[in-house]
Amino acid sequence: MPNPDFSVEPWRLRECTLNLDLLAQAESLFALSNGHIGWRGNLDEGEPHALPGSYLNGVHEVRPLPYAERGYGNPEDSQTVINVTNGKVIRLLVDDEPLDLRYGTLVSHERTLDFRTGLLTREIHWVSPAGKAVKVRSTRLVSFTQRAVAAIGYEVEAVDKTVRVVIQSELIANEEQPAQSDDPRSSAVLARPLAAVMHAAHGTKAVLVHRVEHSGLGVAAAMDHTVSGEDELPCRTEVEPDLARFSVGNRLEPGQKLGFAKFVAYGWSSTRSVPALRDQVEAALAAAKVTGWDGLVAEQKEFLDRFWRDADVEVDGDAEVQQAVRFALFHVLQAAARGERRAIAAKGLTGPGYDGHAFWDTEMLVLPVLTYTYPEAVAHALWWRHDTIPLAQDRAAQLGFDGAAFPWRTITGLECSGYWPAGTAAFHLNAAIAAAVTRYVSASGDEEFAAAAGIALLVETARLWRSLGHHNSEGRFCIDGVTGPDEYSAIADNNVYTNLMAKKNLMAAYEYVHRFPDRARELGVGEEEAAAWHDAAKAVLVPYDEALGVHPQSDGFTRHQEWDFARSEYPLLLHHPYFDIYRKQVVKQADLVLAIMQCPEEFTPEQKARDFDYYERITVRDSSLSACVQAVVAAEVGQLQLAHDYTAEAALMDIADLEHNTADGLHIASLAGAWIALVNGLGGLRQDGGMLRFAPRLPPGLSRLKFTVRQRDSRIRVTVTPSSARYEVDGPDELTIVHHGQTVRLDSVQELAIPPAPRVRPSEQPPGRAPRRRDVED
């Protein structure tokens, strides 16, 4: 259940009290980002803290990967996101006593993240140990409109006695980090990664420039201030290699206030000189000051007004899910909006979990949401993959294959996974990239992207599949020795999901080389190679267990020994040996069920129902990526209550800290999964080429679902009730959709009846792994 310290409100996340036991989780929940800069939600004064964090997308350190035994093809180095210069810190001294919430009396403390304004506000009423009371209000933003800029508005007020106050605004490099967790999913912690190369101060402004020791990246941070209140207050700026401090003070009578706006700018580069980096951040700082605090706030609101017009999802009947899906969409936007040809990491820029790496869940779960809500970010994310093709080609060649083998986990495009069965062997990442390309182009109509980056990505991934697979003696195309989405079943033959996604990848590449023949020739694709892709796709082997009437996840999977759930401790990977897990029927996350979701045309309705029921009994959801997929297929096969239950699990993953590791950062793909569960699940959205298909149905606890899907230059606005669905087009495009099998031209508002759901027996889950049931009163 969500923590009672966080109130349930439709458009904001509000923490009504300060619970130091939840500090780490709150720092992740209240993180601000724009896809380029990330600031964890640390307290303004810096202490107490659980995990200080300021991040720049792409800024990392290189560290060696140790192995007990050497092996050919194992990556020798990994990359780890680092904590860059912290510009969040503002310390307050009240009659020489620092504001520290562990001392004195905290009368009230409230933090609010507003999804409509993009602002994090904090209000404190504190009495110092000496009995001097002050009220503090701070407002923090990371700008969506000015990519390099973050800002803070800070104000202190004397309450009932005259007080002397001093506010210290700081830039701090090489902050001390906490010890590494035993959980292997946590970040590797690096001490003092930044080497000082330049520092300077003038007036109310200061700048620090550092270089990351092993990666060689240059990082610059600068701050400037606009003081409010009386003119010519005494102030001072000091600077040293790892610290810059601006101080201003005043004597305040009861009711009198002192405050300022703090502007912070960041820049980094692998090639620019120190003077160039300094000029870059000082220019960004100058632009922010010209805009001013009020201007930045107004720009943030205008940006989010446009986003929510197209992205908002309204849910009537479940207040927690309503709040959670907006929280989720806000953080998905924050992870991607200004990434601009950089990766979208699994934790976004909210924490150091997974070392700051990007995985396949970006293309599989995050980009679909952005495709229909904020497609501008999708092109940039896919251009980043395109920019890393040379590295992926080198990796494929190292492994003995043609084409490109994209990395399982990475920051720059180099493979960083030291455990090859769950990393290198998970080639299905390539197909997720290809699917993201075709989905984006179909939805956006971006032919320029399709003819440049899109076809290149499809060609290189198709080349990998053709060289990775082979035709057996019966002429069927087989892909052996790979790991599918279920990381509890490694090195399997003919994983159904992998084979079907490879089929789609190969067919898409075949289509694109005929659609863009000149570009295909530039990429060296001849008719013979394209025909080989087509032949392989048509001959892909899909295993089927005739005796059980279900699809085995991979060859022989349904003949494996069943897992003994009575002796399980979760997550299994931390309590049981992989050897035992790999050889039995237990599923970490949706795999065959994900195949049903991504390739629905490959399964009959009866097969979907039987397969879903079979795999529900053995799927333990030790991954945050699973619940949303299970929600989508549960809805499709008519298990609507279960779909609602799984939707809530995906949406509440971090607010309720269901995986117990939100402290390391948010689960961006699971948050994206909240939208997927509602729109693809309960809304029944599928995209078949250029046509959108909908099959909406609501569970008993919901009375209305409303969402918008962007399609080329138009928006389709969908309102679902228990008995009908209303479709409305906003924009110039003539669109045709399919509603529960009925083709409908949307040249006006259409309201269509929803047929009753099929009657099905509810599926069972492994003991103790059923999702929490959503009752109507929830």
FIDREN-346973 format. One record per residue (C-alpha): residue number from 0; x, y, z negated. Coordinates in Angstrom, 3 decimals, padded with zeros to 6 digits. Layout:
<atoms>
NUM  X  Y  Z
...
</atoms>
This chain:
<atoms>
0  000.000  000.000  000.000
1  001.192  003.583  000.558
2  002.826  005.121  -002.459
3  000.428  007.254  -004.523
4  003.096  009.972  -004.707
5  002.189  010.762  -001.078
6  -001.305  012.110  -000.522
7  -003.436  010.893  002.386
8  -004.186  013.907  004.591
9  -004.896  013.943  008.334
10  -002.226  016.406  009.505
11  000.526  016.350  006.928
12  002.570  014.232  004.552
13  002.586  015.781  001.092
14  004.620  014.699  -001.914
15  002.889  016.065  -004.994
16  005.589  015.226  -007.540
17  009.302  014.510  -007.438
18  009.994  010.830  -008.078
19  013.761  010.320  -008.187
20  013.259  006.571  -007.743
21  011.802  007.305  -004.288
22  014.391  009.897  -003.334
23  016.013  007.852  -000.564
24  012.692  006.935  001.043
25  011.487  010.539  000.842
26  014.694  011.773  002.458
27  013.869  009.617  005.485
28  010.163  010.472  005.564
29  010.836  014.206  005.401
30  013.654  014.152  007.953
31  013.590  016.759  010.715
32  015.038  016.288  014.175
33  014.716  017.348  017.773
34  016.565  014.417  019.347
35  019.854  016.352  019.305
36  020.137  017.465  015.662
37  018.931  015.370  012.730
38  018.596  016.571  009.137
39  017.523  014.128  006.438
40  015.013  015.498  003.949
41  017.560  016.125  001.206
42  016.724  018.637  -001.498
43  017.910  022.137  -000.608
44  020.395  022.299  -003.450
45  022.072  019.087  -002.268
46  021.799  017.266  -005.583
47  020.418  014.945  -006.709
48  020.554  012.996  -003.466
49  020.399  009.381  -002.392
50  021.965  009.620  001.044
51  023.074  012.968  002.432
52  022.660  013.047  006.188
53  023.213  015.516  009.018
54  023.543  013.944  012.462
55  024.222  014.903  016.051
56  023.014  012.525  018.748
57  026.056  010.754  020.156
58  028.538  011.857  017.505
59  030.145  008.734  016.092
60  033.306  007.172  014.820
61  034.952  004.037  016.176
62  035.764  001.189  013.817
63  037.208  -002.286  014.426
64  034.927  -005.331  014.381
65  036.492  -008.098  012.268
66  036.085  -011.746  013.284
67  036.967  -014.921  011.387
68  038.031  -016.384  014.745
69  038.875  -014.652  018.001
70  036.658  -015.320  020.986
71  036.747  -014.172  024.577
72  034.186  -011.494  025.317
73  033.661  -010.431  021.705
74  033.628  -006.618  021.404
75  036.709  -005.466  019.565
76  035.292  -002.174  018.296
77  031.983  -000.820  017.109
78  030.612  002.686  016.860
79  029.050  004.202  013.758
80  027.007  007.364  013.458
81  028.665  009.800  011.066
82  027.441  012.463  008.717
83  028.496  015.739  010.360
84  028.762  019.152  008.731
85  025.818  019.724  006.400
86  024.090  023.053  006.977
87  021.074  022.329  004.754
88  022.618  023.157  001.392
89  021.372  026.223  -000.488
90  022.285  026.403  -004.156
91  020.594  028.679  -006.679
92  022.066  029.935  -009.933
93  019.705  031.388  -012.521
94  021.660  033.389  -015.096
95  024.713  031.266  -014.150
96  022.840  027.965  -014.539
97  022.536  025.960  -011.308
98  019.100  024.805  -010.250
99  019.356  021.058  -010.799
100  016.092  019.199  -011.232
101  017.705  016.701  -013.589
102  018.006  019.492  -016.178
103  015.633  022.058  -017.598
104  011.886  021.669  -017.066
105  010.305  020.964  -013.716
106  006.821  022.453  -014.017
107  005.810  021.544  -010.459
108  007.390  020.273  -007.277
109  005.725  019.774  -003.914
110  007.018  019.013  -000.437
111  004.904  019.044  002.696
112  005.712  017.960  006.241
113  003.190  019.551  008.591
114  002.874  017.682  011.886
115  001.220  020.632  013.646
116  003.847  023.242  012.801
117  006.957  021.064  012.560
118  007.862  022.695  009.250
119  009.015  021.089  006.020
120  008.024  023.267  003.083
121  009.003  022.899  -000.539
122  007.619  024.718  -003.572
123  009.217  024.524  -007.023
124  008.393  025.974  -010.424
125  011.426  025.384  -012.647
126  012.468  026.554  -016.090
127  016.193  026.551  -016.782
128  017.589  025.002  -019.992
129  017.882  028.585  -021.259
130  014.158  029.185  -020.698
131  014.345  031.327  -017.528
132  011.524  030.438  -015.115
133  011.708  030.811  -011.352
134  009.593  029.815  -008.396
135  011.330  028.756  -005.198
136  009.841  028.308  -001.755
137  011.844  026.956  001.150
138  010.808  026.215  004.707
139  012.985  024.166  007.041
140  012.842  023.508  010.772
141  014.910  021.885  013.498
142  013.975  023.714  016.675
143  012.335  021.956  019.605
144  012.799  025.038  021.797
145  016.391  025.976  020.927
146  018.173  022.632  021.067
147  021.293  023.526  019.067
148  019.503  025.375  016.265
149  018.084  024.579  012.846
150  016.905  027.153  010.318
151  015.767  027.591  006.733
152  013.687  030.270  005.081
153  014.495  030.503  001.357
154  012.951  032.680  -001.349
155  013.246  032.803  -005.150
156  010.877  034.682  -007.466
157  011.287  035.578  -011.139
158  008.249  034.424  -013.144
159  007.987  035.985  -016.587
160  011.429  037.288  -017.513
161  014.165  039.336  -015.964
162  016.767  037.040  -014.405
163  020.013  037.362  -012.508
164  020.028  035.073  -009.503
165  022.705  034.137  -007.002
166  021.887  032.164  -003.848
167  024.722  030.268  -002.201
168  024.273  029.053  001.376
169  026.833  026.506  002.521
170  028.327  024.472  005.326
171  029.934  021.313  003.934
172  032.019  018.766  005.828
173  033.065  015.293  004.641
174  030.444  014.941  001.913
175  030.889  011.970  -000.360
176  028.710  009.055  000.763
177  027.242  006.266  -001.402
178  028.625  002.737  -001.359
179  027.550  000.409  001.442
180  024.595  -001.886  000.813
181  024.943  -005.675  000.967
182  022.175  -005.673  003.582
183  023.914  -006.111  006.972
184  021.305  -003.867  008.562
185  022.639  -000.921  006.624
186  025.194  001.444  008.027
187  028.907  000.988  007.703
188  030.016  003.939  005.594
189  033.098  005.879  006.639
190  034.967  008.165  004.296
191  036.082  011.608  005.504
192  035.625  011.109  009.252
193  036.068  014.812  010.107
194  039.511  016.385  010.504
195  039.477  020.184  010.203
196  040.859  022.119  013.179
197  039.456  025.654  012.744
198  037.461  027.752  010.263
199  036.499  031.405  010.257
200  034.091  033.865  008.628
201  032.914  037.394  009.326
202  030.140  039.332  007.632
203  027.253  036.956  006.932
204  028.526  034.407  009.447
205  030.883  031.418  009.191
206  031.999  028.605  011.508
207  033.751  025.268  010.973
208  035.228  023.136  013.761
209  036.327  019.545  013.203
210  037.471  016.582  015.229
211  036.356  013.004  014.599
212  039.554  011.104  013.947
213  039.262  007.991  016.121
214  036.530  008.823  018.641
215  038.173  012.190  019.261
216  034.895  014.099  019.467
217  034.940  017.791  018.612
218  032.162  019.042  016.311
219  031.337  022.670  015.547
220  028.844  024.091  013.043
221  028.089  027.747  012.379
222  025.702  029.643  010.120
223  024.427  033.189  009.847
224  021.892  034.912  007.603
225  019.293  037.663  007.495
226  018.673  038.840  003.928
227  015.228  040.118  002.964
228  014.405  042.443  000.099
229  016.520  045.410  -000.938
230  019.119  046.805  001.426
231  022.852  046.447  000.830
232  022.676  043.715  -001.748
233  026.085  042.467  -002.819
234  027.030  039.483  -000.670
235  030.173  037.586  000.173
236  031.301  034.970  002.700
237  034.142  032.550  001.974
238  035.563  029.811  004.161
239  038.039  026.954  003.893
240  038.608  023.866  006.095
241  035.659  021.803  004.841
242  033.475  024.466  003.229
243  031.893  027.771  004.154
244  029.808  029.682  001.611
245  027.648  032.790  001.875
246  026.539  034.244  -001.483
247  024.008  036.935  -002.281
248  022.677  037.966  -005.678
249  020.315  040.345  -007.407
250  018.646  041.109  -010.716
251  014.958  040.216  -010.456
252  012.130  041.553  -012.570
253  009.036  039.334  -013.044
254  007.274  038.997  -009.702
255  010.258  040.289  -007.752
256  011.717  038.106  -004.958
257  015.006  037.552  -003.194
258  015.375  035.537  -000.033
259  016.911  035.117  003.372
260  016.650  033.271  006.645
261  019.530  030.903  007.361
262  020.329  030.022  010.968
263  022.529  027.009  011.724
264  023.905  025.997  015.118
265  025.661  022.781  016.135
266  027.681  021.710  019.135
267  029.890  018.796  020.064
268  031.927  017.599  023.001
269  034.470  014.995  023.993
270  036.189  017.369  026.392
271  035.685  021.042  025.484
272  038.390  022.976  023.677
273  038.111  024.328  020.150
274  037.539  027.922  021.351
275  034.839  026.688  023.728
276  033.070  024.787  020.966
277  033.214  027.826  018.717
278  031.825  030.036  021.473
279  029.034  027.530  022.102
280  027.730  027.517  018.542
281  028.157  031.246  018.047
282  026.149  031.874  021.212
283  023.385  029.561  019.994
284  023.471  031.356  016.655
285  023.176  034.757  018.329
286  020.157  033.586  020.327
287  018.493  032.263  017.175
288  019.036  035.535  015.323
289  017.585  037.489  018.237
290  014.524  035.222  018.142
291  014.374  035.665  014.374
292  012.835  033.432  011.738
293  009.245  034.320  012.608
294  009.996  033.766  016.285
295  011.433  030.308  015.695
296  008.390  029.363  013.617
297  006.056  030.616  016.340
298  007.957  028.750  019.069
299  007.806  025.540  017.037
300  004.036  025.840  016.634
301  003.493  026.597  020.334
302  005.583  023.584  021.348
303  003.658  021.252  019.062
304  000.300  022.684  020.131
305  001.123  021.563  023.678
306  002.322  018.162  022.504
307  -000.714  017.392  020.357
308  -003.102  018.465  023.103
309  -001.944  015.410  025.062
310  -000.675  013.055  022.374
311  -003.140  013.167  019.486
312  -004.978  010.002  018.501
313  -008.149  010.377  016.437
314  -009.228  007.444  014.258
315  -012.520  007.533  012.376
316  -012.937  005.053  009.536
317  -009.376  004.598  008.236
318  -007.857  007.740  006.720
319  -004.498  006.089  006.035
320  -004.081  004.979  009.651
321  -005.194  008.405  010.877
322  -002.464  010.112  008.872
323  000.085  007.430  009.694
324  -000.361  007.529  013.469
325  000.153  011.297  013.521
326  003.176  010.938  011.253
327  004.415  008.268  013.653
328  003.907  010.325  016.795
329  005.612  013.332  015.220
330  008.699  011.281  014.387
331  008.770  009.572  017.788
332  008.747  013.038  019.353
333  011.493  014.178  016.979
334  013.659  011.214  017.985
335  013.406  011.960  021.698
336  012.326  015.502  022.563
337  015.757  017.057  023.158
338  017.932  013.952  023.393
339  018.718  014.901  026.990
340  020.690  011.985  028.452
341  021.523  010.516  025.065
342  020.287  007.339  023.426
343  017.220  007.084  021.209
344  018.493  005.154  018.193
345  016.480  002.570  016.267
346  016.374  004.949  013.290
347  016.309  008.086  015.410
348  018.330  010.733  013.600
349  016.734  010.052  010.210
350  019.450  007.912  008.631
351  022.497  005.735  009.276
352  020.676  002.401  009.411
353  021.917  -000.050  012.062
354  024.999  002.220  012.370
355  022.932  004.658  014.425
356  022.701  002.186  017.319
357  020.131  002.043  020.088
358  018.587  -001.345  020.866
359  016.070  -002.740  023.349
360  013.162  -001.467  021.269
361  013.682  001.994  022.800
362  012.659  000.817  026.264
363  010.157  -001.783  025.063
364  008.195  000.238  022.488
365  009.291  003.872  022.278
366  009.406  004.815  025.974
367  005.908  003.447  026.729
368  004.448  005.835  024.158
369  006.437  008.780  025.506
370  005.518  007.843  029.094
371  001.869  008.603  028.371
372  002.346  011.431  025.863
373  005.635  013.260  026.579
374  007.161  011.856  029.798
375  009.776  014.614  029.981
376  011.798  012.691  027.396
377  011.524  009.362  029.229
378  013.427  010.516  032.288
379  016.298  011.700  030.084
380  016.417  008.410  028.166
381  016.554  006.433  031.406
382  019.140  008.762  032.921
383  021.272  007.921  029.886
384  021.013  004.236  030.788
385  021.899  005.144  034.365
386  024.951  007.082  033.207
387  026.190  003.963  031.380
388  025.875  001.631  034.396
389  029.673  001.507  034.949
390  030.174  000.262  031.378
391  027.391  -002.295  031.825
392  028.940  -003.462  035.099
393  032.271  -003.953  033.360
394  030.552  -005.976  030.641
395  028.781  -008.155  033.209
396  032.057  -008.792  035.025
397  033.720  -009.704  031.720
398  030.954  -012.247  031.144
399  031.279  -013.608  034.688
400  028.122  -012.093  036.194
401  027.147  -009.637  038.907
402  025.242  -006.441  038.276
403  025.042  -004.753  034.887
404  024.770  -006.303  031.429
405  023.491  -003.516  029.217
406  024.591  -003.643  025.553
407  022.419  -005.081  022.809
408  023.422  -002.311  020.406
409  025.350  000.819  021.214
410  025.785  004.562  020.939
411  027.861  005.315  024.050
412  027.010  002.352  026.264
413  029.703  -000.041  025.040
414  028.571  -003.279  023.425
415  028.780  -003.033  019.608
416  027.157  -006.316  018.583
417  029.614  -008.641  016.898
418  027.170  -011.562  016.696
419  026.812  -012.762  020.269
420  023.859  -015.216  019.946
421  021.582  -012.379  018.841
422  023.376  -009.770  020.943
423  025.153  -010.665  024.166
424  022.791  -013.581  024.873
425  019.696  -011.357  024.581
426  019.770  -010.386  028.252
427  016.071  -009.526  028.181
428  017.169  -005.987  027.315
429  017.876  -005.538  031.030
430  014.287  -006.374  031.915
431  012.973  -003.935  029.301
432  014.979  -001.170  031.000
433  013.576  -002.174  034.380
434  010.026  -002.224  033.018
435  010.533  001.247  031.539
436  011.619  002.499  034.978
437  008.598  001.156  036.853
438  006.160  002.230  034.140
439  007.522  005.780  034.058
440  007.539  006.194  037.837
441  004.030  004.758  038.175
442  002.627  007.034  035.469
443  004.535  010.212  036.353
444  004.901  009.983  040.137
445  008.526  011.108  039.740
446  009.771  009.976  043.149
447  013.008  011.939  042.833
448  013.942  009.902  039.756
449  012.798  006.686  041.443
450  015.040  007.278  044.465
451  018.084  008.143  042.357
452  018.378  006.570  038.901
453  015.347  004.276  039.107
454  016.438  002.165  042.053
455  020.023  001.973  040.753
456  018.832  000.569  037.419
457  016.540  -001.932  039.133
458  019.207  -003.101  041.572
459  021.898  -003.625  038.938
460  019.566  -005.470  036.565
461  018.237  -007.646  039.401
462  021.787  -008.559  040.355
463  022.412  -009.733  036.817
464  019.328  -011.990  036.793
465  020.191  -013.524  040.137
466  023.703  -014.412  039.001
467  022.613  -015.449  035.490
468  019.917  -017.846  036.679
469  019.969  -020.789  039.073
470  017.593  -022.919  041.156
471  017.209  -026.442  039.758
472  016.826  -029.620  041.771
473  013.106  -028.922  042.168
474  013.739  -025.415  043.473
475  012.535  -023.655  040.312
476  014.531  -020.619  039.141
477  015.851  -021.226  035.620
478  017.586  -018.937  033.140
479  019.433  -021.020  030.575
480  021.303  -020.318  027.346
481  019.746  -016.983  026.400
482  018.114  -015.484  023.315
483  014.617  -014.084  023.693
484  012.958  -011.465  021.490
485  012.667  -014.027  018.665
486  016.092  -013.812  017.040
487  015.336  -016.959  015.022
488  015.622  -019.025  018.238
489  018.992  -018.480  019.886
490  020.631  -019.835  023.050
491  017.500  -021.356  024.562
492  016.656  -022.426  028.108
493  013.830  -020.767  030.028
494  012.535  -018.444  027.363
495  009.093  -017.595  028.726
496  009.289  -013.897  027.918
497  012.755  -013.557  029.464
498  011.807  -015.484  032.610
499  008.586  -013.556  033.204
500  010.206  -010.185  032.582
501  013.100  -011.153  034.891
502  010.465  -012.017  037.508
503  008.931  -008.542  037.226
504  012.418  -007.011  037.356
505  013.380  -008.923  040.511
506  010.098  -008.092  042.264
507  010.387  -004.415  041.353
508  013.937  -004.262  042.726
509  012.743  -005.964  045.928
510  009.970  -003.391  046.289
511  012.221  -000.393  045.619
512  014.919  -001.346  048.134
513  012.247  -001.468  050.834
514  010.692  001.744  049.571
515  014.023  003.579  049.619
516  016.050  001.840  052.358
517  018.681  004.568  052.716
518  019.399  004.543  049.000
519  019.466  000.742  049.031
520  022.181  000.817  051.681
521  024.187  003.237  049.522
522  023.962  000.682  046.717
523  025.152  -002.069  049.039
524  021.901  -004.032  049.087
525  021.315  -006.060  052.226
526  018.205  -007.913  053.337
527  019.721  -011.254  052.365
528  020.365  -010.136  048.762
529  016.878  -008.638  048.444
530  015.334  -011.826  049.835
531  017.234  -013.854  047.234
532  015.659  -011.723  044.499
533  012.217  -012.292  045.967
534  012.759  -016.031  046.249
535  014.015  -016.264  042.658
536  011.053  -014.278  041.340
537  008.551  -016.492  043.157
538  010.229  -019.624  041.816
539  010.651  -018.619  038.153
540  010.077  -021.555  035.828
541  007.494  -021.064  033.069
542  007.437  -024.030  030.635
543  004.064  -025.378  029.521
544  003.273  -028.071  026.930
545  000.424  -030.061  028.477
546  -000.088  -032.152  025.338
547  -000.632  -029.152  023.058
548  -002.144  -026.905  025.699
549  000.210  -024.015  024.875
550  003.297  -022.392  026.327
551  006.448  -023.313  024.399
552  008.445  -020.197  023.603
553  011.280  -021.859  025.562
554  012.102  -025.339  026.818
555  011.400  -027.871  024.077
556  010.445  -025.345  021.398
557  007.148  -027.050  020.512
558  009.039  -030.317  019.946
559  011.245  -028.809  017.244
560  010.758  -029.701  013.600
561  008.283  -027.445  011.785
562  009.628  -024.975  009.261
563  008.969  -025.627  005.578
564  007.283  -022.358  004.587
565  006.898  -023.511  000.982
566  010.618  -022.970  000.394
567  010.972  -019.693  002.288
568  012.380  -016.441  000.980
569  011.986  -013.391  003.160
570  013.550  -012.062  005.236
571  014.792  -015.511  006.253
572  018.064  -014.219  007.733
573  019.192  -013.106  004.261
574  018.187  -016.309  002.449
575  018.582  -019.222  004.888
576  021.390  -020.261  007.274
577  020.941  -019.416  010.931
578  021.757  -023.012  011.846
579  018.648  -024.230  010.045
580  016.482  -021.401  011.360
581  017.563  -021.876  014.975
582  016.574  -025.534  015.186
583  013.047  -025.303  013.798
584  009.696  -023.799  014.696
585  009.758  -020.460  012.934
586  009.499  -017.115  014.711
587  011.004  -013.855  013.470
588  008.954  -011.584  015.701
589  006.515  -011.761  018.581
590  008.145  -013.464  021.566
591  005.691  -015.595  023.538
592  003.002  -013.214  022.264
593  005.050  -010.297  023.629
594  005.068  -012.072  026.983
595  001.261  -012.105  026.880
596  001.230  -008.382  026.142
597  003.762  -007.438  028.835
598  002.722  -009.928  031.535
599  -001.024  -010.475  030.985
600  -001.548  -011.471  034.595
601  000.536  -014.623  034.014
602  -001.889  -016.131  031.462
603  -005.544  -017.137  031.617
604  -007.864  -015.870  028.848
605  -007.992  -019.376  027.403
606  -004.206  -019.668  027.391
607  -003.869  -016.303  025.653
608  -006.226  -017.369  022.885
609  -004.549  -020.750  022.326
610  -001.011  -019.364  022.522
611  -001.801  -016.527  020.141
612  -003.333  -018.886  017.605
613  -000.380  -021.296  017.795
614  002.275  -018.652  017.266
615  000.379  -016.799  014.539
616  000.896  -019.842  012.302
617  004.692  -019.705  012.606
618  005.515  -015.998  012.981
619  006.889  -014.483  009.762
620  007.345  -010.862  010.950
621  010.838  -010.404  009.540
622  011.109  -007.605  012.078
623  009.298  -004.290  012.063
624  008.804  -004.697  015.831
625  006.291  -007.526  015.536
626  003.085  -006.191  013.972
627  002.171  -003.836  016.804
628  002.598  -006.556  019.432
629  000.485  -008.982  017.440
630  -002.126  -006.235  017.056
631  -002.361  -005.752  020.823
632  -002.834  -009.430  021.631
633  -005.133  -010.002  018.646
634  -007.401  -007.318  020.068
635  -007.257  -008.848  023.545
636  -008.301  -012.310  022.366
637  -011.129  -010.892  020.250
638  -009.617  -011.001  016.747
639  -010.416  -007.357  016.087
640  -010.155  -007.403  012.313
641  -006.674  -008.873  012.556
642  -005.771  -006.253  015.163
643  -006.809  -003.549  012.689
644  -004.743  -005.182  009.954
645  -001.627  -005.324  012.112
646  -002.182  -001.769  013.346
647  -002.070  -000.517  009.770
648  001.081  -002.517  009.060
649  002.905  -000.954  012.015
650  001.660  002.535  011.194
651  002.438  002.334  007.471
652  005.844  000.672  007.892
653  007.723  003.626  006.425
654  005.154  005.539  004.399
655  004.586  002.304  002.465
656  008.225  001.124  002.863
657  007.043  -002.338  003.910
658  010.515  -003.511  004.998
659  012.155  -002.044  001.872
660  014.812  -000.276  003.935
661  013.201  003.031  004.844
662  015.947  004.547  002.687
663  018.357  003.993  005.604
664  016.083  005.772  008.063
665  012.693  005.384  009.705
666  011.697  002.512  012.002
667  011.088  004.554  015.148
668  009.897  001.620  017.269
669  007.409  000.483  014.625
670  006.125  004.041  014.420
671  005.721  003.999  018.189
672  003.939  000.714  017.648
673  001.176  002.511  015.757
674  000.184  004.235  019.016
675  000.643  001.013  020.979
676  -001.566  -000.939  018.577
677  -004.327  001.655  018.815
678  -004.139  002.546  022.512
679  -002.900  -000.685  024.115
680  -004.614  -002.827  021.485
681  -007.958  -001.365  020.482
682  -008.050  000.838  023.590
683  -007.054  -002.089  025.801
684  -004.726  -000.001  027.987
685  -002.669  -001.816  030.622
686  -000.997  -000.358  033.708
687  -001.146  -002.492  036.859
688  000.906  -000.656  039.453
689  -000.660  002.760  039.845
690  -003.989  001.819  038.273
691  -004.835  002.022  034.585
692  -006.937  -000.729  033.039
693  -008.885  -000.336  029.810
694  -010.713  -002.958  027.739
695  -011.578  -001.068  024.538
696  -013.182  -002.636  021.478
697  -013.298  -001.439  017.886
698  -013.043  -003.542  014.722
699  -015.815  -003.318  012.106
700  -013.975  -000.732  009.996
701  -013.598  001.917  012.719
702  -016.404  004.028  014.152
703  -014.475  006.032  016.773
704  -011.128  006.083  018.552
705  -010.068  008.955  020.792
706  -006.827  009.293  022.727
707  -005.317  010.837  025.847
708  -003.168  009.227  028.515
709  -001.063  011.381  030.815
710  -001.164  010.226  034.437
711  000.801  012.232  037.003
712  -000.492  015.813  036.723
713  -003.707  014.835  034.955
714  -004.904  013.569  031.611
715  -007.434  010.828  030.998
716  -009.243  011.477  027.741
717  -010.848  008.359  026.287
718  -013.393  008.193  023.458
719  -014.327  004.745  022.179
720  -017.270  003.909  019.923
721  -018.538  000.432  018.985
722  -020.930  000.370  021.946
723  -019.375  002.502  024.689
724  -016.294  004.198  026.102
725  -016.266  007.703  027.549
726  -013.650  008.592  030.197
727  -012.924  012.144  031.286
728  -010.262  013.427  033.686
729  -008.540  016.718  032.970
730  -006.452  017.711  035.996
731  -006.258  017.673  039.793
732  -005.681  013.969  040.480
733  -008.363  011.614  041.752
734  -007.972  008.583  039.529
735  -009.454  005.124  039.593
736  -009.479  002.939  036.494
737  -010.714  -000.502  035.555
738  -013.021  -000.799  032.534
739  -013.487  -004.383  031.314
740  -013.016  -005.625  034.878
741  -015.200  -002.942  036.491
742  -013.459  -000.545  038.906
743  -014.506  003.051  038.267
744  -013.601  006.253  040.112
745  -013.175  009.091  037.658
746  -014.468  012.114  039.557
747  -016.608  013.134  036.580
748  -017.269  012.059  033.029
749  -018.082  008.358  032.864
750  -019.621  006.621  029.864
751  -019.588  002.846  030.113
752  -020.935  000.095  027.900
753  -018.522  -002.181  026.041
754  -019.326  -005.889  026.321
755  -019.353  -007.884  023.098
756  -016.089  -009.476  021.985
757  -015.728  -013.233  022.405
758  -016.442  -015.265  019.287
759  -013.209  -016.774  018.016
760  -012.019  -018.486  014.881
761  -009.598  -016.225  012.960
762  -005.989  -017.354  013.212
763  -003.949  -018.270  010.168
764  -000.537  -016.888  009.267
765  002.332  -018.550  007.373
766  001.663  -018.705  003.616
767  002.171  -015.266  002.093
768  002.742  -013.549  005.453
769  -000.775  -012.465  006.368
770  -001.113  -008.699  006.791
771  -003.057  -006.779  004.171
772  -006.697  -006.758  005.182
773  -008.166  -003.352  006.030
774  -011.547  -003.112  004.365
775  -014.094  -000.542  005.497
776  -013.539  001.560  002.387
777  -009.789  001.874  003.211
</atoms>
